[in-house]
Amino acid sequence: MLAVCAVAGLLIASAQAAGKPALEVLLPGPFGALQVVNHGESIRLSTVVRVEQQVGADWKDTSVTNLFLIHECTTAPAPKCVSLSAGATLEPVSWRGNYCYAQCPVPCDLDGPVPPGVYRFVVSSCDHKHKFVSPMFEKK
């Protein structure tokens, strides 16, 4: 465990030194939960969270929609971007495992669960110059 923490600390330090934001996308709990932790300076993030599935050695977009960096479901549309202060943590509403009704109630003509497999979340900076990926996780 100590070695993992030391490696994570080195990666964060090297990312900061290289000018890349030091952001982690973590999987803190039950299926679909994610957490974004900012170890660096304040950053603007796109609120859209992409879900990718591992196919062989590659990662493919799953076409999941309506998954955002929002902390609660409201009737208002999600903003395009959100600011995450230095040292702050964002815990968005969990992914439900579906393509369309991914997070909060929305009208969906066609919907259903993504198939079993190995997935990861992808979060991007608002300008899309940086992307941050979670550890992979399995959907059974």
Secondary structure, 3 states (H helix, E strand, C coil): CHHHHHHHHHHHHHHHHCCCCCEEEECCCCCCCCEEEECCCCEEEECECEEEEEECCEEEECCCCCCECCCCCCCCCCCCEEEECCCCEECCCCCCCECCCCCCCCCCCCCCECCCEEEEEEEEECCCCCEEECCCEEEC
